[in-house]
């Protein structure tokens, strides 16, 4: 158990009390857009568009072949981040809190973990 101790003074009194500090972490599921910049070698702009359309909306990461398709930059668009709620995640938790060793303390779907 990772612990550090501190003395805390209560306001407007001369009372001090020793308090321990414990370390935890919380994982949260979010949605976020990524921007992937890429280049396509083609005879014309129209041919490049045809190549992209042939992927049928699939991820460009799977199309990179270093001959015709080259990924040049990856950017996470943090300002598009949105929290995911359990109802949008098949009823599965979207917030999970753990102690510093990785043991789950509680989550946002199982009331048994709140006790």
N, CA, C and O atoms as CSV, one atom per row, in Angstrom:
chain,resi,resn,atom,element,x,y,z
A,1,UNK,N,N,0.848,-1.167,0.000
A,1,UNK,CA,C,0.000,0.000,0.000
A,1,UNK,C,C,0.893,1.230,0.000
A,1,UNK,O,O,1.720,1.398,0.896
A,2,UNK,N,N,0.737,2.072,-0.976
A,2,UNK,CA,C,1.531,3.291,-1.092
A,2,UNK,C,C,0.887,4.367,-0.231
A,2,UNK,O,O,-0.239,4.793,-0.490
A,3,UNK,N,N,1.621,4.809,0.809
A,3,UNK,CA,C,1.060,5.738,1.786
A,3,UNK,C,C,2.074,6.824,2.095
A,3,UNK,O,O,3.274,6.558,2.164
A,4,UNK,N,N,1.599,8.039,2.280
A,4,UNK,CA,C,2.424,9.106,2.826
A,4,UNK,C,C,1.598,9.799,3.905
A,4,UNK,O,O,0.375,9.891,3.792
A,5,UNK,N,N,2.268,10.289,4.955
A,5,UNK,CA,C,1.561,10.886,6.083
A,5,UNK,C,C,1.741,12.402,6.079
A,5,UNK,O,O,2.790,12.914,5.689
A,6,UNK,N,N,0.700,13.112,6.521
A,6,UNK,CA,C,0.736,14.569,6.629
A,6,UNK,C,C,0.023,14.977,7.902
A,6,UNK,O,O,-0.913,14.311,8.344
A,7,UNK,N,N,0.473,16.079,8.489
A,7,UNK,CA,C,-0.232,16.665,9.618
A,7,UNK,C,C,-1.134,17.761,9.088
A,7,UNK,O,O,-0.676,18.664,8.388
A,8,UNK,N,N,-2.398,17.688,9.414
A,8,UNK,CA,C,-3.363,18.694,8.980
A,8,UNK,C,C,-3.846,19.487,10.183
A,8,UNK,O,O,-4.133,18.904,11.228
A,9,UNK,N,N,-3.941,20.811,10.053
A,9,UNK,CA,C,-4.444,21.667,11.115
A,9,UNK,C,C,-5.886,22.028,10.811
A,9,UNK,O,O,-6.212,22.454,9.703
A,10,UNK,N,N,-6.745,21.854,11.800
A,10,UNK,CA,C,-8.139,22.247,11.634
A,10,UNK,C,C,-8.245,23.762,11.748
A,10,UNK,O,O,-7.608,24.361,12.615
A,11,UNK,N,N,-9.043,24.391,10.884
A,11,UNK,CA,C,-9.171,25.853,10.907
A,11,UNK,C,C,-9.687,26.368,12.246
A,11,UNK,O,O,-10.527,25.739,12.888
A,12,UNK,N,N,-9.172,27.513,12.650
A,12,UNK,CA,C,-9.615,28.212,13.865
A,12,UNK,C,C,-9.435,27.389,15.137
A,12,UNK,O,O,-10.119,27.638,16.129
A,13,UNK,N,N,-8.532,26.420,15.126
A,13,UNK,CA,C,-8.239,25.631,16.324
A,13,UNK,C,C,-6.739,25.428,16.400
A,13,UNK,O,O,-5.993,25.805,15.497
A,14,UNK,N,N,-6.319,24.826,17.493
A,14,UNK,CA,C,-4.914,24.444,17.634
A,14,UNK,C,C,-4.774,22.932,17.471
A,14,UNK,O,O,-3.776,22.347,17.894
A,15,UNK,N,N,-5.767,22.310,16.863
A,15,UNK,CA,C,-5.798,20.857,16.728
A,15,UNK,C,C,-5.141,20.419,15.423
A,15,UNK,O,O,-5.459,20.921,14.345
A,16,UNK,N,N,-4.227,19.482,15.549
A,16,UNK,CA,C,-3.587,18.861,14.396
A,16,UNK,C,C,-3.955,17.387,14.391
A,16,UNK,O,O,-4.116,16.780,15.450
A,17,UNK,N,N,-4.085,16.824,13.231
A,17,UNK,CA,C,-4.361,15.396,13.133
A,17,UNK,C,C,-3.517,14.808,12.009
A,17,UNK,O,O,-3.376,15.410,10.945
A,18,UNK,N,N,-2.964,13.636,12.255
A,18,UNK,CA,C,-2.155,12.961,11.232
A,18,UNK,C,C,-3.094,12.269,10.246
A,18,UNK,O,O,-3.972,11.496,10.631
A,19,UNK,N,N,-2.886,12.567,8.977
A,19,UNK,CA,C,-3.695,11.944,7.937
A,19,UNK,C,C,-2.763,11.272,6.949
A,19,UNK,O,O,-1.708,11.813,6.619
A,20,UNK,N,N,-3.142,10.101,6.478
A,20,UNK,CA,C,-2.380,9.406,5.453
A,20,UNK,C,C,-2.937,9.749,4.076
A,20,UNK,O,O,-4.115,10.075,3.934
A,21,UNK,N,N,-2.087,9.671,3.082
A,21,UNK,CA,C,-2.489,9.893,1.702
A,21,UNK,C,C,-2.338,8.584,0.947
A,21,UNK,O,O,-1.293,7.939,1.036
A,22,UNK,N,N,-3.360,8.181,0.205
A,22,UNK,CA,C,-3.356,6.931,-0.551
A,22,UNK,C,C,-3.500,7.256,-2.030
A,22,UNK,O,O,-4.201,8.200,-2.395
A,23,UNK,N,N,-2.843,6.485,-2.875
A,23,UNK,CA,C,-2.830,6.755,-4.315
A,23,UNK,C,C,-3.778,5.839,-5.077
A,23,UNK,O,O,-3.818,4.632,-4.840
A,24,UNK,N,N,-4.538,6.425,-5.992
A,24,UNK,CA,C,-5.499,5.724,-6.828
A,24,UNK,C,C,-5.414,6.276,-8.241
A,24,UNK,O,O,-4.745,7.282,-8.480
A,25,UNK,N,N,-6.089,5.622,-9.177
A,25,UNK,CA,C,-6.250,6.183,-10.519
A,25,UNK,C,C,-7.615,5.796,-11.054
A,25,UNK,O,O,-8.213,4.810,-10.624
A,26,UNK,N,N,-8.098,6.593,-12.004
A,26,UNK,CA,C,-9.417,6.358,-12.587
A,26,UNK,C,C,-9.299,6.335,-14.101
A,26,UNK,O,O,-8.682,7.215,-14.700
A,27,UNK,N,N,-9.897,5.318,-14.717
A,27,UNK,CA,C,-9.983,5.216,-16.165
A,27,UNK,C,C,-11.381,5.639,-16.583
A,27,UNK,O,O,-12.368,5.244,-15.963
A,28,UNK,N,N,-11.463,6.439,-17.633
A,28,UNK,CA,C,-12.744,6.881,-18.163
A,28,UNK,C,C,-12.775,6.640,-19.662
A,28,UNK,O,O,-11.827,6.964,-20.376
A,29,UNK,N,N,-13.876,6.069,-20.128
A,29,UNK,CA,C,-14.041,5.835,-21.561
A,29,UNK,C,C,-14.603,7.096,-22.201
A,29,UNK,O,O,-15.576,7.677,-21.719
A,30,UNK,N,N,-13.975,7.504,-23.288
A,30,UNK,CA,C,-14.410,8.694,-24.008
A,30,UNK,C,C,-14.451,8.388,-25.505
A,30,UNK,O,O,-13.911,7.381,-25.963
A,31,UNK,N,N,-15.093,9.263,-26.245
A,31,UNK,CA,C,-14.957,9.241,-27.700
A,31,UNK,C,C,-14.169,10.488,-28.077
A,31,UNK,O,O,-14.263,11.526,-27.423
A,32,UNK,N,N,-13.411,10.365,-29.119
A,32,UNK,CA,C,-12.569,11.470,-29.554
A,32,UNK,C,C,-12.231,11.253,-31.026
A,32,UNK,O,O,-11.997,10.121,-31.449
A,33,UNK,N,N,-12.206,12.318,-31.796
A,33,UNK,CA,C,-11.823,12.223,-33.202
A,33,UNK,C,C,-10.314,12.293,-33.334
A,33,UNK,O,O,-9.648,13.015,-32.592
A,34,UNK,N,N,-9.778,11.536,-34.284
A,34,UNK,CA,C,-8.374,11.615,-34.678
A,34,UNK,C,C,-8.321,12.145,-36.102
A,34,UNK,O,O,-9.193,11.851,-36.920
A,35,UNK,N,N,-7.291,12.926,-36.388
A,35,UNK,CA,C,-7.085,13.405,-37.757
A,35,UNK,C,C,-5.800,12.746,-38.274
A,35,UNK,O,O,-4.738,12.876,-37.666
A,36,UNK,N,N,-5.910,12.047,-39.387
A,36,UNK,CA,C,-4.771,11.377,-40.001
A,36,UNK,C,C,-4.541,12.017,-41.367
A,36,UNK,O,O,-5.390,11.942,-42.256
A,37,UNK,N,N,-3.397,12.639,-41.515
A,37,UNK,CA,C,-3.046,13.245,-42.802
A,37,UNK,C,C,-2.270,12.211,-43.608
A,37,UNK,O,O,-1.411,11.510,-43.072
A,38,UNK,N,N,-2.578,12.123,-44.893
A,38,UNK,CA,C,-1.919,11.125,-45.732
A,38,UNK,C,C,-1.782,11.625,-47.155
A,38,UNK,O,O,-2.440,12.578,-47.573
A,39,UNK,N,N,-0.917,10.960,-47.877
A,39,UNK,CA,C,-0.672,11.286,-49.274
A,39,UNK,C,C,-0.981,10.063,-50.119
A,39,UNK,O,O,-0.797,8.924,-49.691
A,40,UNK,N,N,-1.452,10.324,-51.325
A,40,UNK,CA,C,-1.702,9.254,-52.283
A,40,UNK,C,C,-0.972,9.602,-53.573
A,40,UNK,O,O,-1.109,10.705,-54.103
A,41,UNK,N,N,-0.203,8.653,-54.063
A,41,UNK,CA,C,0.406,8.820,-55.393
A,41,UNK,C,C,-0.596,8.312,-56.417
A,41,UNK,O,O,-1.023,7.158,-56.384
A,42,UNK,N,N,-0.961,9.212,-57.332
A,42,UNK,CA,C,-1.937,8.859,-58.370
A,42,UNK,C,C,-1.672,9.733,-59.591
A,42,UNK,O,O,-0.983,10.749,-59.505
A,43,UNK,N,N,-2.224,9.326,-60.718
A,43,UNK,CA,C,-2.055,10.092,-61.963
A,43,UNK,C,C,-2.788,11.429,-61.908
A,43,UNK,O,O,-2.341,12.413,-62.497
A,44,UNK,N,N,-3.923,11.459,-61.193
A,44,UNK,CA,C,-4.715,12.683,-61.109
A,44,UNK,C,C,-5.424,12.735,-59.753
A,44,UNK,O,O,-5.484,11.750,-59.017
A,45,UNK,N,N,-5.955,13.916,-59.456
A,45,UNK,CA,C,-6.752,14.093,-58.246
A,45,UNK,C,C,-7.960,13.152,-58.271
A,45,UNK,O,O,-8.300,12.548,-57.253
A,46,UNK,N,N,-8.589,13.033,-59.403
A,46,UNK,CA,C,-9.762,12.157,-59.537
A,46,UNK,C,C,-9.395,10.709,-59.267
A,46,UNK,O,O,-10.164,9.990,-58.629
A,47,UNK,N,N,-8.221,10.258,-59.745
A,47,UNK,CA,C,-7.760,8.887,-59.465
A,47,UNK,C,C,-7.518,8.701,-57.962
A,47,UNK,O,O,-7.828,7.650,-57.401
A,48,UNK,N,N,-6.961,9.738,-57.316
A,48,UNK,CA,C,-6.739,9.665,-55.868
A,48,UNK,C,C,-8.064,9.522,-55.129
A,48,UNK,O,O,-8.178,8.735,-54.190
A,49,UNK,N,N,-9.065,10.289,-55.559
A,49,UNK,CA,C,-10.403,10.197,-54.958
A,49,UNK,C,C,-10.975,8.794,-55.173
A,49,UNK,O,O,-11.570,8.232,-54.253
A,50,UNK,N,N,-10.812,8.226,-56.351
A,50,UNK,CA,C,-11.296,6.865,-56.629
A,50,UNK,C,C,-10.627,5.848,-55.711
A,50,UNK,O,O,-11.270,4.905,-55.248
A,51,UNK,N,N,-9.337,6.040,-55.450
A,51,UNK,CA,C,-8.627,5.131,-54.536
A,51,UNK,C,C,-9.232,5.217,-53.146
A,51,UNK,O,O,-9.494,4.192,-52.516
A,52,UNK,N,N,-9.456,6.435,-52.661
A,52,UNK,CA,C,-10.053,6.614,-51.332
A,52,UNK,C,C,-11.445,5.985,-51.280
A,52,UNK,O,O,-11.776,5.302,-50.311
A,53,UNK,N,N,-12.255,6.205,-52.299
A,53,UNK,CA,C,-13.613,5.643,-52.314
A,53,UNK,C,C,-13.597,4.120,-52.374
A,53,UNK,O,O,-14.527,3.471,-51.895
A,54,UNK,N,N,-12.555,3.549,-52.954
A,54,UNK,CA,C,-12.467,2.085,-53.026
A,54,UNK,C,C,-12.292,1.444,-51.646
A,54,UNK,O,O,-12.533,0.249,-51.471
A,55,UNK,N,N,-11.873,2.249,-50.678
A,55,UNK,CA,C,-11.714,1.736,-49.305
A,55,UNK,C,C,-13.053,1.572,-48.602
A,55,UNK,O,O,-13.131,0.907,-47.570
A,56,UNK,N,N,-14.103,2.166,-49.144
A,56,UNK,CA,C,-15.468,2.086,-48.602
A,56,UNK,C,C,-15.544,2.540,-47.137
A,56,UNK,O,O,-16.196,1.914,-46.301
A,57,UNK,N,N,-14.852,3.654,-46.860
A,57,UNK,CA,C,-14.919,4.239,-45.517
A,57,UNK,C,C,-14.003,3.600,-44.492
A,57,UNK,O,O,-14.065,3.959,-43.316
A,58,UNK,N,N,-13.162,2.673,-44.893
A,58,UNK,CA,C,-12.265,2.013,-43.945
A,58,UNK,C,C,-11.136,2.951,-43.499
A,58,UNK,O,O,-10.864,3.972,-44.132
A,59,UNK,N,N,-10.502,2.580,-42.414
A,59,UNK,CA,C,-9.422,3.343,-41.798
A,59,UNK,C,C,-8.199,3.387,-42.713
A,59,UNK,O,O,-7.727,2.348,-43.174
A,60,UNK,N,N,-7.691,4.584,-42.971
A,60,UNK,CA,C,-6.521,4.752,-43.834
A,60,UNK,C,C,-5.295,4.037,-43.281
A,60,UNK,O,O,-4.401,3.662,-44.039
A,61,UNK,N,N,-5.249,3.847,-41.982
A,61,UNK,CA,C,-4.102,3.153,-41.376
A,61,UNK,C,C,-3.931,1.763,-41.981
A,61,UNK,O,O,-2.807,1.286,-42.141
A,62,UNK,N,N,-5.039,1.119,-42.315
A,62,UNK,CA,C,-4.965,-0.229,-42.891
A,62,UNK,C,C,-4.641,-0.186,-44.386
A,62,UNK,O,O,-4.354,-1.224,-44.984
A,63,UNK,N,N,-4.682,0.980,-44.984
A,63,UNK,CA,C,-4.451,1.109,-46.419
A,63,UNK,C,C,-3.020,1.533,-46.751
A,63,UNK,O,O,-2.578,1.409,-47.893
A,64,UNK,N,N,-2.306,2.030,-45.750
A,64,UNK,CA,C,-0.936,2.492,-46.011
A,64,UNK,C,C,-0.087,1.324,-46.492
A,64,UNK,O,O,-0.036,0.269,-45.860
A,65,UNK,N,N,0.581,1.538,-47.630
A,65,UNK,CA,C,1.435,0.478,-48.185
A,65,UNK,C,C,2.848,0.982,-48.499
A,65,UNK,O,O,3.681,0.223,-48.995
A,66,UNK,N,N,3.116,2.250,-48.211
A,66,UNK,CA,C,4.430,2.875,-48.439
A,66,UNK,C,C,4.838,2.875,-49.916
A,66,UNK,O,O,5.997,3.139,-50.235
A,67,UNK,N,N,3.907,2.585,-50.804
A,67,UNK,CA,C,4.158,2.666,-52.251
A,67,UNK,C,C,3.229,3.702,-52.869
A,67,UNK,O,O,3.649,4.572,-53.631
A,68,UNK,N,N,1.939,3.578,-52.512
A,68,UNK,CA,C,0.940,4.474,-53.085
A,68,UNK,C,C,0.292,5.345,-52.011
A,68,UNK,O,O,-0.068,6.493,-52.270
A,69,UNK,N,N,0.147,4.795,-50.810
A,69,UNK,CA,C,-0.506,5.511,-49.708
A,69,UNK,C,C,0.505,5.671,-48.570
A,69,UNK,O,O,1.085,4.698,-48.089
A,70,UNK,N,N,0.699,6.934,-48.153
A,70,UNK,CA,C,1.659,7.257,-47.099
A,70,UNK,C,C,0.976,8.087,-46.018
A,70,UNK,O,O,0.380,9.121,-46.320
A,71,UNK,N,N,1.054,7.652,-44.774
A,71,UNK,CA,C,0.541,8.455,-43.663
A,71,UNK,C,C,1.647,9.420,-43.261
A,71,UNK,O,O,2.783,9.013,-43.018
A,72,UNK,N,N,1.300,10.711,-43.192
A,72,UNK,CA,C,2.312,11.719,-42.890
A,72,UNK,C,C,2.187,12.316,-41.497
A,72,UNK,O,O,3.173,12.810,-40.949
A,73,UNK,N,N,0.979,12.280,-40.908
A,73,UNK,CA,C,0.802,12.918,-39.607
A,73,UNK,C,C,-0.446,12.359,-38.921
A,73,UNK,O,O,-1.446,12.046,-39.567
A,74,UNK,N,N,-0.358,12.243,-37.606
A,74,UNK,CA,C,-1.489,11.802,-36.789
A,74,UNK,C,C,-1.723,12.865,-35.727
A,74,UNK,O,O,-0.779,13.322,-35.082
A,75,UNK,N,N,-2.973,13.258,-35.544
A,75,UNK,CA,C,-3.310,14.279,-34.551
A,75,UNK,C,C,-4.573,13.865,-33.816
A,75,UNK,O,O,-5.592,13.571,-34.442
A,76,UNK,N,N,-4.511,13.839,-32.488
A,76,UNK,CA,C,-5.707,13.588,-31.680
A,76,UNK,C,C,-6.389,14.927,-31.430
A,76,UNK,O,O,-5.757,15.870,-30.953
A,77,UNK,N,N,-7.667,15.012,-31.749
A,77,UNK,CA,C,-8.425,16.252,-31.609
A,77,UNK,C,C,-9.098,16.274,-30.235
A,77,UNK,O,O,-10.285,15.976,-30.098
A,78,UNK,N,N,-8.306,16.635,-29.226
A,78,UNK,CA,C,-8.777,16.569,-27.843
A,78,UNK,C,C,-10.016,17.412,-27.580
A,78,UNK,O,O,-10.810,17.076,-26.702
A,79,UNK,N,N,-10.196,18.487,-28.312
A,79,UNK,CA,C,-11.369,19.328,-28.083
A,79,UNK,C,C,-12.665,18.669,-28.548
A,79,UNK,O,O,-13.744,19.226,-28.341
A,80,UNK,N,N,-12.579,17.496,-29.170
A,80,UNK,CA,C,-13.779,16.749,-29.564
A,80,UNK,C,C,-14.108,15.634,-28.570
A,80,UNK,O,O,-15.055,14.876,-28.779
A,81,UNK,N,N,-13.327,15.531,-27.487
A,81,UNK,CA,C,-13.533,14.458,-26.499
A,81,UNK,C,C,-14.888,14.586,-25.824
A,81,UNK,O,O,-15.295,15.672,-25.412
A,82,UNK,N,N,-15.578,13.460,-25.720
A,82,UNK,CA,C,-16.862,13.408,-25.020
A,82,UNK,C,C,-16.907,12.153,-24.174
A,82,UNK,O,O,-16.443,11.092,-24.591
A,83,UNK,N,N,-17.463,12.280,-22.995
A,83,UNK,CA,C,-17.614,11.147,-22.097
A,83,UNK,C,C,-18.614,10.146,-22.677
A,83,UNK,O,O,-19.613,10.537,-23.280
A,84,UNK,N,N,-18.337,8.849,-22.489
A,84,UNK,CA,C,-19.259,7.790,-22.891
A,84,UNK,C,C,-19.985,7.312,-21.635
A,84,UNK,O,O,-19.356,7.086,-20.601
A,85,UNK,N,N,-21.294,7.158,-21.723
A,85,UNK,CA,C,-22.105,6.705,-20.599
A,85,UNK,C,C,-22.406,5.215,-20.754
A,85,UNK,O,O,-22.425,4.707,-21.875
A,86,UNK,N,N,-22.641,4.509,-19.650
A,86,UNK,CA,C,-22.908,3.066,-19.730
A,86,UNK,C,C,-24.016,2.696,-20.709
A,86,UNK,O,O,-23.925,1.665,-21.375
A,87,UNK,N,N,-25.063,3.519,-20.810
A,87,UNK,CA,C,-26.171,3.197,-21.729
A,87,UNK,C,C,-25.701,3.188,-23.183
A,87,UNK,O,O,-26.308,2.531,-24.029
A,88,UNK,N,N,-24.615,3.920,-23.475
A,88,UNK,CA,C,-24.059,3.965,-24.828
A,88,UNK,C,C,-22.917,2.969,-25.005
A,88,UNK,O,O,-22.274,2.931,-26.054
A,89,UNK,N,N,-22.668,2.161,-23.973
A,89,UNK,CA,C,-21.559,1.211,-23.980
A,89,UNK,C,C,-22.049,-0.202,-23.669
A,89,UNK,O,O,-21.343,-0.992,-23.043
A,90,UNK,N,N,-23.262,-0.507,-24.113
A,90,UNK,CA,C,-23.812,-1.839,-23.889
A,90,UNK,C,C,-24.016,-2.174,-22.425
A,90,UNK,O,O,-23.994,-3.345,-22.044
A,91,UNK,N,N,-24.218,-1.136,-21.586
A,91,UNK,CA,C,-24.425,-1.352,-20.158
A,91,UNK,C,C,-23.140,-1.593,-19.379
A,91,UNK,O,O,-23.176,-1.795,-18.165
A,92,UNK,N,N,-22.016,-1.574,-20.064
A,92,UNK,CA,C,-20.721,-1.796,-19.408
A,92,UNK,C,C,-20.225,-0.490,-18.789
A,92,UNK,O,O,-20.591,0.599,-19.234
A,93,UNK,N,N,-19.392,-0.612,-17.765
A,93,UNK,CA,C,-18.887,0.579,-17.082
A,93,UNK,C,C,-18.051,1.450,-18.012
A,93,UNK,O,O,-17.411,0.970,-18.947
A,94,UNK,N,N,-18.081,2.735,-17.723
A,94,UNK,CA,C,-17.288,3.694,-18.485
A,94,UNK,C,C,-16.386,4.521,-17.565
A,94,UNK,O,O,-15.575,5.318,-18.037
A,95,UNK,N,N,-16.531,4.328,-16.261
A,95,UNK,CA,C,-15.618,4.901,-15.274
A,95,UNK,C,C,-15.243,3.780,-14.313
A,95,UNK,O,O,-16.114,3.142,-13.722
A,96,UNK,N,N,-13.962,3.547,-14.164
A,96,UNK,CA,C,-13.459,2.515,-13.257
A,96,UNK,C,C,-12.328,3.112,-12.432
A,96,UNK,O,O,-11.408,3.725,-12.974
A,97,UNK,N,N,-12.406,2.925,-11.100
A,97,UNK,CA,C,-11.402,3.468,-10.189
A,97,UNK,C,C,-10.627,2.317,-9.566
A,97,UNK,O,O,-11.205,1.320,-9.133
A,98,UNK,N,N,-9.288,2.474,-9.527
A,98,UNK,CA,C,-8.389,1.414,-9.072
A,98,UNK,C,C,-7.453,1.924,-7.990
A,98,UNK,O,O,-7.147,3.115,-7.925
A,99,UNK,N,N,-6.993,0.993,-7.127
A,99,UNK,CA,C,-5.922,1.374,-6.217
A,99,UNK,C,C,-4.606,1.346,-6.985
A,99,UNK,O,O,-4.582,0.962,-8.155
A,100,UNK,N,N,-3.524,1.744,-6.350
A,100,UNK,CA,C,-2.261,1.900,-7.079
A,100,UNK,C,C,-1.695,0.580,-7.594
A,100,UNK,O,O,-0.792,0.588,-8.430
A,101,UNK,N,N,-2.208,-0.559,-7.112
A,101,UNK,CA,C,-1.726,-1.855,-7.604
A,101,UNK,C,C,-2.559,-2.369,-8.771
A,101,UNK,O,O,-2.235,-3.401,-9.359
A,102,UNK,N,N,-3.637,-1.651,-9.111
A,102,UNK,CA,C,-4.480,-2.071,-10.228
A,102,UNK,C,C,-5.718,-2.840,-9.828
A,102,UNK,O,O,-6.418,-3.363,-10.695
A,103,UNK,N,N,-6.011,-2.926,-8.538
A,103,UNK,CA,C,-7.222,-3.609,-8.073
A,103,UNK,C,C,-8.390,-2.625,-8.154
A,103,UNK,O,O,-8.320,-1.515,-7.626
A,104,UNK,N,N,-9.468,-3.052,-8.826
A,104,UNK,CA,C,-10.622,-2.161,-8.979
A,104,UNK,C,C,-11.287,-1.909,-7.637
A,104,UNK,O,O,-11.551,-2.837,-6.872
A,105,UNK,N,N,-11.552,-0.638,-7.364
A,105,UNK,CA,C,-12.237,-0.219,-6.141
A,105,UNK,C,C,-13.727,-0.073,-6.411
A,105,UNK,O,O,-14.550,-0.557,-5.635
A,106,UNK,N,N,-14.079,0.595,-7.515
A,106,UNK,CA,C,-15.488,0.742,-7.883
A,106,UNK,C,C,-15.586,1.168,-9.344
A,106,UNK,O,O,-14.601,1.563,-9.968
A,107,UNK,N,N,-16.819,1.073,-9.872
A,107,UNK,CA,C,-17.085,1.522,-11.230
A,107,UNK,C,C,-18.474,2.148,-11.269
A,107,UNK,O,O,-19.184,2.146,-10.264
A,108,UNK,N,N,-18.858,2.675,-12.405
A,108,UNK,CA,C,-20.127,3.408,-12.471
A,108,UNK,C,C,-21.328,2.572,-12.920
A,108,UNK,O,O,-22.354,3.128,-13.312
A,109,UNK,N,N,-21.210,1.234,-12.866
A,109,UNK,CA,C,-22.386,0.412,-13.197
A,109,UNK,C,C,-22.719,-0.629,-12.149
A,109,UNK,O,O,-23.842,-1.134,-12.132
A,110,UNK,N,N,-21.792,-0.969,-11.278
A,110,UNK,CA,C,-22.026,-2.058,-10.314
A,110,UNK,C,C,-22.220,-1.497,-8.908
A,110,UNK,O,O,-21.241,-1.172,-8.237
A,111,UNK,N,N,-23.476,-1.379,-8.449
A,111,UNK,CA,C,-23.727,-0.838,-7.109
A,111,UNK,C,C,-23.025,-1.610,-5.995
A,111,UNK,O,O,-22.781,-1.059,-4.922
A,112,UNK,N,N,-22.698,-2.873,-6.235
A,112,UNK,CA,C,-21.979,-3.647,-5.212
A,112,UNK,C,C,-20.604,-3.044,-4.931
A,112,UNK,O,O,-20.080,-3.202,-3.828
A,113,UNK,N,N,-20.012,-2.358,-5.908
A,113,UNK,CA,C,-18.688,-1.765,-5.700
A,113,UNK,C,C,-18.779,-0.431,-4.943
A,113,UNK,O,O,-17.754,0.126,-4.549
A,114,UNK,N,N,-20.004,0.083,-4.738
A,114,UNK,CA,C,-20.163,1.367,-4.054
A,114,UNK,C,C,-20.236,1.201,-2.549
A,114,UNK,O,O,-20.223,2.194,-1.822
A,115,UNK,N,N,-20.312,-0.034,-2.063
A,115,UNK,CA,C,-20.487,-0.281,-0.618
A,115,UNK,C,C,-19.168,-0.469,0.067
A,115,UNK,O,O,-19.126,-0.685,1.278
